[in-house]
Amino acid sequence: MKIVVAGYGPVGQAVHHALEQLPSEQDVFIDDPAKGFNYYRDEQIDSPDAVVICVATPARPDGQCDTSNVAAVLDKYYSCNPDTKFLIKSAVDPMWLSDIHYTAIISSGTVDSILDMHYNLTYSPEFLGSSNIHRSTQDEFMKQTFAIYGGDDCRFWDELFKPVLLELKEVRYLSLEQAAFSKYVENCFLATRVTFFNEMYSIYKECGFEGFDGMIDAIALDPRIGKSHSQVPGPDGRFGYGGHCLPKDMSALRYITKNSPLLDAITDANEEYRYGEEQ
């Protein structure tokens, strides 16, 4: 079977590394022209059987998730082989994903026609910790303990990766929309945790107390709380949440809902913690 990994950033590299560990009958190729990998420039001209999409989906100025890179990959390989199986690892708007799952609009300045199409789409959210200084994203991917798949070919992708994901304990098959939305839910929850502990740190310091880290370490013994995203300042030495995924996914979900006092308050508080006066 011929598999293409489209996008060779941290997620694409981790996925490619995992696929390379599969039995030899799997031929794995990279498609990322910006990084010097062009599938069609190589000698492998035939369309692949499966494509894992790991391209960037940056935030637009209004916060909306820019899915144009994902759409370009889908169009590129669907036009070669409508039976290609696609696994999307990039974070995407679940509303957009639901729409393109069933129809595609072919446009050249104006809408010429709407063609009934059905991509073989599966979405699997990736929760690699890009700020994890203790291990590489490749190692983190290989040692993941749970996986979520949603869409048309959940079992196909689960069975493909299972031989190399030796620490995988739990797998869930969901709808396409459930799987895509779960990415936003998890990252927005983690952003909320960071903001909450920054608030607690601020109150603690206002009280004149010392030893915040020791107090957090104690309450983290309660499994309902744990240690995740409770460090203040964070691993990067700064207050609030930053990096790539948390701000981007918070913005995208705020764009989708247009009216979330909670998400708005978390974002405003983080702006103060992250970029306001030093704590």
N, C-alpha and C positions, 0 to 999 in steps of 0.2 A: 504494500500500500504506500502511496505517495502522499506525504503530508507537508504542507507549507505553514510556516510560522510568519505571519505578517506583522511586522513591527518588532524591532530588536532593542527595545529599552529594557529596564530591569525585569518587567514581567515576561517579555518575549524571550529574554535570555534564560530566565528560570524555566519557562515552558520548554524551550528548545533543549536545554540541558536534560530535562526529564525525558523527553521523547528520544533523545540520543541513547538513553539507557535501555530502550526497548529492544526486543529481539531484532536480529539483523534484517529481517524481511521488510522492516519499515524504513523507507527512504524519507529523510527529513531535510527540508530546504528552508532557507531564510529569504524573506522578501522585505527589504527595507532599503530602497535606493539611496536615501539620504546617508545611510551608513555603509554604502558600497555593496549592498546585497540586492541583486535584481534577479528574481527568479527567471524571468524571460530572457535575460541576457546570458544566462548560463545555457548549457547544452540541453537542459531538461525543458523541452517545449510543451510536452503534453500537459493537459490540465490535471491538477491533483485530485485525489479522492476526498481529501479533507483539508480544511484551512482553519488554523487557530488565529483569531484576530486579537492582536495585542497593541494596536496603534494608539497614539495619543488622542485624548478627547478633551482638549483644553476648555476652560470657561470663556465664554464670550463676555464682552463688557457688561451686558445686562445680567450675567450670572448663568445664563442658559448653557447647557452642555453642548459643545460643538461636536456633532457626530459625523461631520463630513468625511473624515478619514475612514471611519468604519464603513460608511456608504460606498466610498470609492473601492474598498477591498471587495465588498459584496458584489458590486457591479462588475468588477474586473473578472472575478472567477465564475460568477453565475453565467456571464455571457459565454464563457468557454464550455461550461458543463453545468446545466441546471440541477444535476443530481449531486453536486458537491455538498458535503456536509460542513457546516460552519459552526465553530465554537467561538463565541465572543467572550473575551476576558476583559476587554476595555470597559470602563464605567460608561454607561449610556442611559439616556432618559428612557424610562420604561414605557412612557406614552409613545415616544417615537418608535421604539422597538416593536411595540404591539402593532402600530400602523404599518411599518414596512414588512412585517411578517406576512402580510396578506396581499398587499398591493404595492406597486411601484409606479411612480409618476415619471414618465419620460418627458423631459422638457428641454426646449432649446430657446430660452428666452420667454416663451409662453408655453402653457400646457398643451401639448399636442394630443395626447391620449393617455388613458389610464389602462394599463395592462394587468390582467389577473396573473399574479405570479405567486409562487410559494417557495421561499427559501427554506432549505433544511437547516433551521436555526436552533441552536442551543446556547443558553447563557449560563456561565459559571462565574460568579463573583470571585475576585481574587483579593485576599486580605493580607498581602505581604506588607510587613512593617518596614517602609522605606527608610525609617530612621533607626532601625535596629543596628546597633554598633557591635553586637556580640556575634552575629553570624551573617553570612551572605544571603541574598534573596534566593539564590539557587538552593542553598541548604535549607532555608526556611520552607521553600516550596516542597522539597522532597520529604520534609518531616511534618507536613501538615497532618492534623489529626481529624479534620472533618472536611467535607466537600459538599457543595450545593450545585445541582444541575437543574435547569429548567428549559422546557421546550420540546423539540421533536425527537432528539436522539440522545436522551439522557443516558440510557444504558450503554450505547455505543461508546460514548466518551468516558464513562465511568470504567468500563471494562478495558479501554485502551490504556488509561493511566494507572489502573490498579496494580499492575505488576511491579511498578517502581515506587508507588506511594506506600511504603511498607508500614508506616505508622498510622495509616488511615483507620479510624475507628467507626466513624459515623458518616453516612451519606444520605442526602435527602434529594428526592426527585420532586420538582415543583413545576408550576406553569412558567412560561417565559417571563410573564410580568412579575410573578412572585419572586423569581430569582433575581431579576434586575432591580426590583425595589429593595430587596434585602441588602444590597450593597450600600444604598443610601441610608437605610435604617441603621446598619451597624456603624458606619462612619459618623453619622450624625449623633448617635448615642455616645461614641467615644469622644467626639468633640464636646458633648455635653458634660461628660465625666471630667475632662480636663478643665472646663470652665468652672464646674462645681468645686473641684479641689483648689483651684486658684482663689475662688471666693472664700473658701474655708481658711486658706492660708492668710488671706488678707485680714479676716476677722480675728484669727488667732494672734497675728502680730499686733493688731490694734489693742488686744487685751493685754499685751506686754508679756505674753508667755514665750518660752523657749522650748526647743525640742519638737518641732512640728513633725519631722520625719519619724521620730520614735513613736509618736502618737498614731500616725498613719500606719506604721508597721504593725502596731498592736491591733487596730480595728480591721486590718487586712486579714487577720486570722479568721474572721467571719467569712465563710465561703460565699455569702451573699454579696460581699463587698469586694474582696480580693485586692491585688496591688495594681492591676492594669490602669494605666493613664492617671495615676494618682501622684506622681512625682512633681513637686513644685520647688524651684523651677524645673522644667522638663529636661529630657536627655540632651537637648541642644543648648542648655544653660539659660534659656529664656522663659519668660512667663507666657501663659496662654498656649494655644495650639497654632502650629504653622505647618510647614512642609507643603506637600503637593495635594494629597488626597482629601484631608479633612476640610480645608477651606473650600476646595472646588466642589465637593459633594454637598456641603452645606449650602453653597450658593445655588447649586442646581436644584435642590429640593425646595428652596425658598422661591425659585423662579417658577417651579411647577405649581406650588400651592397659591402663590401670590398673597396669602393671608395667613401667616402663622406667627402670632405674638411670641410663642415660645422660641422658635428658631430665630426670630428677629432679636429677641432679648439676649440669646446666647451669643449671636454674632456681634452685637453691640458691646457686650461685656468683654468678649475676647479682643475686640479692637482696643479697648482700654487697657487690658492686661498686656497685650502683645506690643502695642505701640505707644501706650501712654507713659507716664512717668515711671521710672524704675521703682520697683516695690521696696 
